[in-house]
Amino acid sequence: MAKKKTTLACSVCGSRNYSKSVNEGQRTERLEVKKFCKYCKKHTLHRETK
């Protein structure tokens, strides 16, 4: 399996703060992780973007 590099965007302000490598397997939903946003200055939900 090849790994694909994806970007995580803040769900509040929309800034793309983090990148993560994930497997390109049988995934149907996007990755959602709670991380710190330096623009909002708080922990928010970050979603995978294309």
One Martini backbone bead per residue (centre of mass of N, CA, C, O) as a GRO file, in nm:
protein
   50
    1MET     BB    1   0.095   0.037   0.023
    2ALA     BB    2   0.039   0.360  -0.029
    3LYS     BB    3   0.123   0.677   0.072
    4LYS     BB    4  -0.063   0.969   0.165
    5LYS     BB    5  -0.069   1.317   0.152
    6THR     BB    6  -0.233   1.520   0.390
    7THR     BB    7  -0.455   1.781   0.491
    8LEU     BB    8  -0.528   1.985   0.775
    9ALA     BB    9  -0.828   2.158   0.860
   10CYS     BB   10  -0.989   2.400   1.007
   11SER     BB   11  -1.332   2.431   1.102
   12VAL     BB   12  -1.335   2.743   1.170
   13CYS     BB   13  -1.106   2.905   0.973
   14GLY     BB   14  -0.953   2.705   0.736
   15SER     BB   15  -0.674   2.643   0.811
   16ARG     BB   16  -0.364   2.486   0.706
   17ASN     BB   17  -0.158   2.321   0.951
   18TYR     BB   18  -0.154   2.010   0.871
   19SER     BB   19   0.027   1.702   0.806
   20LYS     BB   20  -0.047   1.364   0.671
   21SER     BB   21   0.012   1.020   0.657
   22VAL     BB   22  -0.180   0.787   0.461
   23ASN     BB   23  -0.362   0.531   0.371
   24GLU     BB   24  -0.508   0.408   0.048
   25GLY     BB   25  -0.740   0.240   0.120
   26GLN     BB   26  -1.072   0.158   0.256
   27ARG     BB   27  -1.165   0.456   0.271
   28THR     BB   28  -1.462   0.672   0.332
   29GLU     BB   29  -1.370   0.869   0.542
   30ARG     BB   30  -1.262   1.140   0.698
   31LEU     BB   31  -1.029   1.285   0.883
   32GLU     BB   32  -1.060   1.345   1.249
   33VAL     BB   33  -0.893   1.598   1.452
   34LYS     BB   34  -0.784   1.722   1.760
   35LYS     BB   35  -0.633   2.047   1.741
   36PHE     BB   36  -0.409   2.307   1.735
   37CYS     BB   37  -0.477   2.651   1.668
   38LYS     BB   38  -0.288   2.941   1.606
   39TYR     BB   39  -0.531   3.135   1.517
   40CYS     BB   40  -0.749   3.058   1.748
   41LYS     BB   41  -0.614   2.956   2.023
   42LYS     BB   42  -0.730   2.646   1.999
   43HIS     BB   43  -0.905   2.357   2.020
   44THR     BB   44  -0.983   2.187   1.715
   45LEU     BB   45  -1.132   2.065   1.441
   46HIS     BB   46  -0.968   1.855   1.203
   47ARG     BB   47  -0.978   1.815   0.849
   48GLU     BB   48  -0.959   1.648   0.566
   49THR     BB   49  -0.802   1.728   0.265
   50LYS     BB   50  -0.731   1.735  -0.093
   0.00000   0.00000   0.00000
